[in-house]
Amino acid sequence: MDYTTLQVIVTIVCAVMVGFTKTGLPTLGIFVASIMASTFPARESVGLLTPILITGDIVAILYYRKAVVWKHLFTLLPWVLAGIAVGFVVLDYISNGALSVLIGSLVLALIVVHLLRAKIESWLRISLGQSRLFTGTLGVLAGFTTMIGNAAGSIMSIYLLSKGMNKTNFVGTNAFFFFIVNVIKVPFTVYLGLIDARSLTLNVWMIPAVLVGAAIGFKVLPLIPQKYFQAIILSLAALGGLHLIFF
């Protein structure tokens, strides 16, 4: 079955937003995950979005290749792999309807987490930055959420905030984390039949859109008032999450 015109248009828009979120505004990723799962069958959206995310990841790691803090990635990755394994099992058995509700609920929960993040930032660094339980919990949650819905951005942000990184190291480490994790996810999504020749063909056509989004992120983001733009994105993400749950 071919993709509809609406699905192609939505994918182009989401590909631009992926490029933008990888080089500019991380919270946009929540909205992308929700809108893709609203436009496509929820399980199919996971496989369709993953290669687009990897394209954006490649752009980001090339730009921020000197800013990564590897020790924080190596500490987290074993727990992330466990979360991916759990998400893989869930994806193998869950229906599209149930997955839509799960992703929608997850999106709403992550929005709440994001809104609370700034208020608890100092507490995260002081109280939880060195906690192994904290690291393990967030690692499993990040692996699970990225596997079932490509929606681990807010969780990873909380982890990186707890390490007290500066802005450049934050973005660079985040970029390398998602590149590694999204590549690890590929064999699982292929096995589940969520990535195939049909979806990859559409993914290839989306590469220019991702590059356009990345360029916008590099050039335009400093000109946009962050607090207003972020409020709009989070509101749209909330609407997307509610749509997944109730419609």
VENRALIN-V959514 format. One record per residue. N is the residue number from 1. PSI is psi in whole degrees, 0 to 359 (none if undefined). OMEGA is omega in whole degrees, -180 to 180 (* if undefined). Layout:
N	PSI	OMEGA
N	PSI	OMEGA
This chain:
1	132	180
2	158	175
3	147	177
4	163	178
5	318	179
6	317	-180
7	320	179
8	316	-180
9	315	179
10	320	180
11	320	177
12	313	180
13	317	-180
14	325	178
15	319	175
16	317	-180
17	326	176
18	313	178
19	320	-180
20	318	-178
21	331	-180
22	335	-178
23	358	-176
24	287	-169
25	99	-176
26	328	-176
27	342	179
28	335	-180
29	328	178
30	316	-179
31	319	179
32	313	-180
33	319	-178
34	320	-177
35	325	177
36	318	179
37	341	176
38	333	-175
39	326	179
40	163	167
41	138	-169
42	316	-179
43	318	-179
44	325	-179
45	328	180
46	311	-180
47	325	-179
48	325	-176
49	331	-174
50	311	178
51	328	177
52	318	178
53	320	180
54	321	177
55	314	177
56	323	178
57	318	-179
58	316	177
59	316	-176
60	318	-177
61	331	175
62	323	-178
63	322	-175
64	27	-171
65	338	-179
66	4	-173
67	4	-175
68	142	174
69	97	-169
70	326	-175
71	327	180
72	331	176
73	314	-178
74	328	177
75	324	-173
76	326	-168
77	319	179
78	322	179
79	324	178
80	319	179
81	321	177
82	318	179
83	322	177
84	319	179
85	317	178
86	316	178
87	323	177
88	315	179
89	316	-180
90	315	-180
91	329	-178
92	336	-174
93	340	-172
94	146	178
95	166	178
96	319	-179
97	313	180
98	323	180
99	324	177
100	315	179
101	319	-179
102	314	179
103	317	179
104	316	178
105	320	179
106	317	179
107	314	180
108	319	179
109	320	-179
110	329	175
111	316	177
112	316	179
113	316	-179
114	318	-179
115	328	-180
116	343	-171
117	314	-178
118	325	-177
119	334	-176
120	11	-174
121	310	-178
122	323	178
123	323	178
124	314	-177
125	318	-174
126	315	-170
127	326	-169
128	352	-174
129	328	-178
130	7	-176
131	124	178
132	324	178
133	318	178
134	313	179
135	314	-179
136	318	-180
137	312	180
138	325	178
139	314	178
140	316	179
141	319	180
142	316	179
143	317	-179
144	312	-176
145	326	178
146	330	180
147	317	-175
148	342	-175
149	13	-179
150	47	-171
151	44	-176
152	7	-174
153	314	-178
154	323	179
155	316	178
156	324	179
157	320	179
158	317	179
159	313	-178
160	324	177
161	324	-179
162	343	180
163	357	177
164	35	-178
165	155	169
166	171	-172
167	317	-177
168	313	178
169	326	177
170	307	-177
171	318	-179
172	315	179
173	321	177
174	318	-179
175	314	-180
176	324	178
177	309	-175
178	331	174
179	311	-180
180	312	-176
181	318	-179
182	325	176
183	319	178
184	325	-177
185	336	-172
186	310	-180
187	325	179
188	315	-178
189	327	175
190	315	179
191	322	-179
192	357	180
193	17	-177
194	343	171
195	124	179
196	184	-177
197	323	-180
198	312	-179
199	323	180
200	327	177
201	315	177
202	322	179
203	317	-179
204	319	180
205	342	-179
206	351	-178
207	312	178
208	324	180
209	321	178
210	318	180
211	321	176
212	315	179
213	320	179
214	318	179
215	320	177
216	318	180
217	318	-180
218	320	-169
219	321	-168
220	327	-173
221	317	-179
222	342	-178
223	349	-175
224	130	174
225	115	-172
226	315	-172
227	324	-180
228	317	-179
229	317	-180
230	321	179
231	320	178
232	314	-178
233	316	-180
234	325	177
235	316	178
236	321	178
237	320	178
238	318	177
239	320	177
240	317	178
241	317	178
242	322	178
243	318	180
244	324	-176
245	319	-168
246	350	-176
247	none	*
